[in-house]
Amino acid sequence: MLDTIRVALIQPKPYPTFDDPRNIGHALQLLDRCRGEKVDVICFPEYFPYQGERELAGAARQHNAYIIAGMVEAEGDHLYNTSTLFDRAGRLLGRQRKRNVTQVEREHMGITSGDGIYRAFATDFGKIGIPVGVDFWGQPDSARQLAQQGVEIVFNSGFFPVLKGHWQTGALVRAFDNFMDVVGVNSADYNALFQEKRIHHHGGGSFVIQPPKMLDKQDFRRWFKSLDSIEDWIQVKLDALEQVRIAEVYLGSVRRFREEFRRQFGLGGNA
């Protein structure tokens, strides 16, 4: 099983409305930048591209990569804000519905809350979690549930016109609490059109957070004794512009030392 995976953070500048079908084509153009990079996971932000499952499934096959996309799922009379996962063969592996839906989403977009059960999805390199937005960084439930299921890395798709700094801070806390890797992906800075009003989206700030690379118990002991800050867990942080960033994420430290980390802090239980 791979200890190091290659991840593509796609931080797009969307068209002004969430459901603009041109966002599908734009998503495919951005995916083209991943060609030849041999990435394992490609992650889009919340609500991007909103639709286009057939096209994204085809792209997952072409790139031989898992794709995580921000999609709106319709079930009966309900709409759900989901993080949607396709496997390397383009099959729909699963969805994670957002639980903590904002007032704007409820009242103006008709989005229904999910059930608050956070699911681990098995990949060929381990288990991942894909909680949406504030479900991960704003409350401890999702990270705790996912760690208990053996998830080593969380992909947190978001849409953050505000609280970008707190998003990163909250994600860093969740990463430390549960000794896990986190990839956070936001939309880029752009002017959105919502309810016929132009709203500037102060976007960007996508990131990769992970514990330091440790290969054996001596590495862990040295790190633990010197532990004063976890700011160096932030390995990648993007600016506000549209971009595709390829990053390597090391899973070995989580696999080998999560239990020891919990034991040292007396956290107990099973991770």
NUKOL-93424 format. One record per residue (C-alpha): residue number from 1; residue in three letters; x, z, y. Coordinates in pm, whole numbers, plus 32768, in hexadecimal, padded with zeros to 4 digits. Last residue first. Layout:
BEGIN
(NUM 'ALA' (X Z Y));
...
This chain:
BEGIN
(271 'ALA' (7CB4 865B 8226));
(270 'ASN' (7C5B 877F 8147));
(269 'GLY' (7C1F 88D9 81CE));
(268 'GLY' (7D16 89B6 8280));
(267 'LEU' (7D79 89A3 83F0));
(266 'GLY' (7E8E 8AA1 83CE));
(265 'PHE' (7F6A 89E6 84C5));
(264 'GLN' (8084 89B3 83C8));
(263 'ARG' (7F89 8968 82B4));
(262 'ARG' (7EDF 8859 8382));
(261 'PHE' (802B 87AF 83C9));
(260 'GLU' (808F 87CD 825B));
(259 'GLU' (7F47 872A 81F1));
(258 'ARG' (7F74 8610 82EB));
(257 'PHE' (80E1 85DD 828C));
(256 'ARG' (8107 84C0 8195));
(255 'ARG' (7FE1 83DE 81DC));
(254 'VAL' (7FD7 841E 8353));
(253 'SER' (814E 83E3 8373));
(252 'GLY' (813B 82A8 829F));
(251 'LEU' (8034 81F4 836D));
(250 'TYR' (811F 8146 845F));
(249 'VAL' (8076 805D 8557));
(248 'GLU' (8121 7F1D 85C6));
(247 'ALA' (8093 7E84 8700));
(246 'ILE' (8022 7D28 8765));
(245 'ARG' (7F90 7D1C 88C2));
(244 'VAL' (7E8F 7C1D 8934));
(243 'GLN' (7E4D 7C1D 8AA8));
(242 'GLU' (7D51 7C29 8BC2));
(241 'LEU' (7DD8 7CFD 8CDC));
(240 'ALA' (7DA5 7E71 8D20));
(239 'ASP' (7EF0 7EF3 8C98));
(238 'LEU' (7F2D 7F3C 8B2A));
(237 'LYS' (7FAC 807D 8A8B));
(236 'VAL' (8075 807E 8948));
(235 'GLN' (8129 8198 8892));
(234 'ILE' (8061 82C2 8911));
(233 'TRP' (80DC 83C8 8818));
(232 'ASP' (81F2 840A 8912));
(231 'GLU' (80FB 84D6 89DF));
(230 'ILE' (80EA 85CD 88BF));
(229 'SER' (819A 86EA 896F));
(228 'ASP' (8270 8815 890B));
(227 'LEU' (82B2 87DB 8799));
(226 'SER' (8426 8814 875A));
(225 'LYS' (83F2 88EF 8627));
(224 'PHE' (82EA 8800 859E));
(223 'TRP' (83C5 86CD 85CA));
(222 'ARG' (84EE 876A 8519));
(221 'ARG' (840C 87E6 8400));
(220 'PHE' (8367 8690 83D8));
(219 'ASP' (84AF 85D4 83CB));
(218 'GLN' (852F 86CD 82C9));
(217 'LYS' (83F0 869D 8202));
(216 'ASP' (842A 8525 81E2));
(215 'LEU' (83EF 83D8 828E));
(214 'MET' (8363 8431 83E1));
(213 'LYS' (82F3 8330 84E1));
(212 'PRO' (825C 83DF 8609));
(211 'PRO' (80E3 8423 860A));
(210 'GLN' (8011 82FE 8682));
(209 'ILE' (7F53 8286 87B4));
(208 'VAL' (7F25 8114 8805));
(207 'PHE' (7E82 80BB 894F));
(206 'SER' (7D8D 7FF0 8A1C));
(205 'GLY' (7DA6 8046 8B8F));
(204 'GLY' (7CD4 7F27 8C11));
(203 'GLY' (7B92 7F2C 8CD5));
(202 'HIS' (7B19 7F8F 8E2C));
(201 'HIS' (79D5 7ECF 8DFF));
(200 'HIS' (795B 7E60 8F53));
(199 'ILE' (77E3 7E4D 8F5C));
(198 'ARG' (7725 7D20 8FE0));
(197 'LYS' (75B1 7D62 8FD0));
(196 'GLU' (74AD 7C86 8F2A));
(195 'GLN' (745F 7D9D 8E2D));
(194 'PHE' (75CD 7D92 8DCD));
(193 'LEU' (76C9 7C88 8E2E));
(192 'ALA' (782C 7CF6 8DE7));
(191 'ASN' (795C 7CBC 8EC5));
(190 'TYR' (7A9C 7CDD 8DFC));
(189 'ASP' (7BB7 7DC8 8D8F));
(188 'ALA' (7C02 7D9D 8C1F));
(187 'SER' (7B1C 7E13 8B08));
(186 'ASN' (7B8C 7F45 8A45));
(185 'VAL' (7C3E 7F7D 88F9));
(184 'GLY' (7CB2 80CC 886D));
(183 'VAL' (7D90 80DB 8737));
(182 'VAL' (7DB3 8238 86A4));
(181 'ASP' (7E9E 82C5 859B));
(180 'MET' (7E44 8410 84FA));
(179 'PHE' (7EAB 857C 84F6));
(178 'ASN' (7D45 8602 850B));
(177 'ASP' (7D60 86DF 863D));
(176 'PHE' (7E84 8613 86C3));
(175 'ALA' (7DD1 84C3 86B4));
(174 'ARG' (7C92 855F 873C));
(173 'VAL' (7D52 85F1 8862));
(172 'LEU' (7DFE 84A5 88A7));
(171 'ALA' (7CAC 83F5 889E));
(170 'GLY' (7C25 84E9 89A1));
(169 'THR' (7D51 84B0 8A84));
(168 'GLN' (7D39 8335 8A60));
(167 'TRP' (7BC6 8338 8AAD));
(166 'HIS' (7C02 8436 8BC4));
(165 'GLY' (7CDF 833E 8C76));
(164 'LYS' (7BE3 8227 8C4E));
(163 'LEU' (7ACE 8308 8CCF));
(162 'VAL' (7A10 81EC 8D79));
(161 'PRO' (79D3 8078 8D3B));
(160 'PHE' (7A1C 80BF 8BCC));
(159 'PHE' (7997 7FDF 8AB9));
(158 'GLY' (7A23 805B 8970));
(157 'SER' (7A96 7FFF 8814));
(156 'ASN' (7B3A 8126 8763));
(155 'PHE' (7BFE 80B3 8632));
(154 'VAL' (7C51 81EB 856A));
(153 'ILE' (7D76 820A 847A));
(152 'GLU' (7DBC 82EA 8350));
(151 'VAL' (7C5B 831B 82CB));
(150 'GLY' (7C55 8407 81A2));
(149 'GLN' (7AE0 8453 819F));
(148 'GLN' (7B18 85A7 8242));
(147 'ALA' (7BDB 84F3 8353));
(146 'LEU' (7AAB 8416 8396));
(145 'GLN' (79B8 8537 83B5));
(144 'ARG' (7AA1 85F7 849E));
(143 'ALA' (7AE6 84C6 8576));
(142 'SER' (7971 847B 8593));
(141 'ASP' (7905 85DE 85E1));
(140 'PRO' (7A02 863D 86EF));
(139 'GLN' (793E 85B9 881C));
(138 'GLY' (79A4 84E9 894A));
(137 'TRP' (7AC9 8428 88B8));
(136 'PHE' (7A24 8399 8783));
(135 'ASP' (78B1 836F 87C8));
(134 'VAL' (7912 8324 8931));
(133 'GLY' (7961 81BB 88DA));
(132 'VAL' (78FF 8142 877F));
(131 'PRO' (7980 81D8 863A));
(130 'ILE' (7A48 80EA 855A));
(129 'GLY' (7AEA 81B5 8443));
(128 'ILE' (7BF5 8136 8355));
(127 'LYS' (7C55 8175 81EC));
(126 'GLY' (7D91 80E3 8156));
(125 'PHE' (7E6A 7FA8 8153));
(124 'ASP' (7D86 7EC2 8087));
(123 'THR' (7C5C 7F41 814D));
(122 'ALA' (7B5D 8050 8100));
(121 'PHE' (7A65 80A4 8214));
(120 'ALA' (7A27 820F 826F));
(119 'ARG' (78CE 8255 82FA));
(118 'TYR' (785B 8329 841C));
(117 'ILE' (76FD 83B9 83FE));
(116 'GLY' (766C 83F0 8559));
(115 'ASP' (7528 833A 8505));
(114 'GLY' (7548 8225 8605));
(113 'SER' (74A3 822E 875A));
(112 'THR' (73BF 8110 87C7));
(111 'ILE' (7424 8012 88D1));
(110 'GLY' (730F 7F80 89A9));
(109 'MET' (73FE 7EF4 8AAB));
(108 'HIS' (7374 7F8E 8BEA));
(107 'GLU' (72EE 80E2 8B85));
(106 'ARG' (73BB 8135 8A51));
(105 'GLU' (7504 808C 8AAD));
(104 'VAL' (74F4 810C 8C13));
(103 'GLN' (74AA 826E 8B9B));
(102 'THR' (75D8 8264 8ABA));
(101 'VAL' (75CD 8253 893D));
(100 'ASN' (7682 8368 8885));
(99 'ARG' (764F 82EF 8720));
(98 'LYS' (76F2 8199 871F));
(97 'ARG' (76B3 80DB 85DE));
(96 'GLN' (77D7 809A 84F3));
(95 'ARG' (77BC 7F55 8437));
(94 'GLY' (7839 7ED9 82E8));
(93 'LEU' (7915 7DF5 8218));
(92 'LEU' (7878 7CAF 828D));
(91 'ARG' (793F 7BB1 81C3));
(90 'GLY' (7A36 7AD1 8276));
(89 'ALA' (7B34 7AD1 8159));
(88 'ARG' (7C1E 7BB9 821A));
(87 'ASP' (7B06 7CB3 824E));
(86 'PHE' (7A09 7CB8 836A));
(85 'LEU' (79B2 7DFB 8422));
(84 'THR' (78A2 7E2E 8527));
(83 'SER' (78B3 7F3F 8630));
(82 'THR' (774A 7F64 868A));
(81 'ASN' (765D 7F8E 87AE));
(80 'TYR' (750B 7F93 8700));
(79 'LEU' (73C7 7EDC 8752));
(78 'HIS' (727D 7F48 86BB));
(77 'ASP' (7135 7E90 867F));
(76 'GLY' (7191 7E33 851B));
(75 'GLU' (730A 7E4B 84FF));
(74 'ALA' (73D2 7D95 860B));
(73 'GLU' (7549 7DD4 861C));
(72 'VAL' (7605 7DB1 8763));
(71 'MET' (7774 7D65 872A));
(70 'GLY' (78C3 7DEE 879B));
(69 'ALA' (79BD 7D57 86A9));
(68 'ILE' (7AB2 7DD4 85A3));
(67 'ILE' (7B67 7CBE 84E9));
(66 'TYR' (7C2C 7CF0 83A7));
(65 'ALA' (7D31 7BE2 837F));
(64 'ASN' (7D75 7AA9 82B2));
(63 'HIS' (7D83 79ED 83FE));
(62 'GLN' (7CA6 78CF 838B));
(61 'ARG' (7BC4 79AE 82BA));
(60 'ALA' (7B94 7AA7 83D9));
(59 'ALA' (7B50 7980 84C2));
(58 'GLY' (7A39 7902 83E1));
(57 'ALA' (7996 7A58 83DF));
(56 'LEU' (79B9 7A61 8559));
(55 'GLU' (78FF 7918 857E));
(54 'ARG' (77E5 797F 8496));
(53 'GLU' (77C1 7AD2 853F));
(52 'GLY' (779F 7A3F 869B));
(51 'GLN' (7702 7B4D 8775));
(50 'TYR' (776B 7C5D 886C));
(49 'PRO' (78C7 7BC1 889C));
(48 'PHE' (7916 7CC9 88F9));
(47 'TYR' (7821 7DE9 8925));
(46 'GLU' (792C 7EF3 88E2));
(45 'PRO' (7A90 7E70 88D9));
(44 'PHE' (7B37 7D7A 87E8));
(43 'CYS' (7C22 7DDC 86CB));
(42 'ILE' (7CF4 7CFC 85ED));
(41 'VAL' (7D7C 7DA1 84B1));
(40 'ASP' (7E8B 7D31 83BD));
(39 'VAL' (7F4F 7C49 84A0));
(38 'LYS' (8028 7B32 841A));
(37 'GLU' (808E 7ABC 8578));
(36 'GLY' (8069 7947 8525));
(35 'ARG' (7F25 7927 85E7));
(34 'CYS' (7ED9 7A61 86AF));
(33 'ARG' (7EBC 79A0 87F5));
(32 'ASP' (7DA8 78D3 874F));
(31 'LEU' (7CD8 7A12 8746));
(30 'LEU' (7CC8 7A05 88C0));
(29 'GLN' (7C2F 78AB 88B2));
(28 'LEU' (7B3A 7920 87A6));
(27 'ALA' (7AC9 7A42 8881));
(26 'HIS' (7A98 7953 89A5));
(25 'GLY' (79BE 7876 88CD));
(24 'ILE' (78E7 79A0 8870));
(23 'ASN' (78E2 7A1D 89D7));
(22 'ARG' (7842 78D3 8A3A));
(21 'PRO' (7702 7954 899B));
(20 'ASP' (76CA 7A3B 8AC8));
(19 'ASP' (7637 7B76 8A2E));
(18 'PHE' (7709 7C74 8AEA));
(17 'THR' (76E0 7BCC 8C3C));
(16 'PRO' (7801 7B7B 8D28));
(15 'TYR' (78D8 7AAE 8C36));
(14 'PRO' (79D5 7B8C 8B8C));
(13 'LYS' (7B3F 7BD3 8BF0));
(12 'PRO' (7BC8 7C2E 8A9C));
(11 'GLN' (7CA6 7D49 8A1D));
(10 'ILE' (7CFB 7CD8 88BC));
(9 'LEU' (7DD1 7DDD 880C));
(8 'ALA' (7E76 7D31 86E3));
(7 'VAL' (7EF1 7E1B 85D1));
(6 'ARG' (8014 7DF7 84E4));
(5 'ILE' (801E 7EF8 83CE));
(4 'THR' (8131 7FE1 835B));
(3 'ASP' (8118 80BE 8225));
(2 'LEU' (8082 7FA4 8157));
(1 'MET' (8000 8000 8000));
